[in-house]
């Protein structure tokens, strides 16, 4: 598994997950919206922690900078 998420992309995904968690905790989202956003937040958080996005891999995309030699 080749890492394909760069630092800015990972930070954005983690911030999104935190915002969704806060909105849920504060009661701002509920019902179907909470379930959909919660699932998306979990996926975003997991991909950010691992540094790999399967959708990016399928599309042959990467936001990770190439290593300097």
C-alpha positions, 0 to 999 in steps of 0.5 A: 500500500503506497501512501497517497495523502499529503499533510494538508489533505490529512489535516483537512480530513481530521478537522472535518471529523472533529467538526462533525463530532463536535456538531453531534455532541452539541446536538446540532446534527441528528437523525440521518444527517448525523449518521451520514456525516458520522460515517463519512467522518470516521472514514475520513479520520481513518484514511487520514491516520493511515495516509492512504485513500482507496478512492485516490488509488483507484483514480491514480491520484496523490496529494503526497509530495514526492520524496526529495533526493 
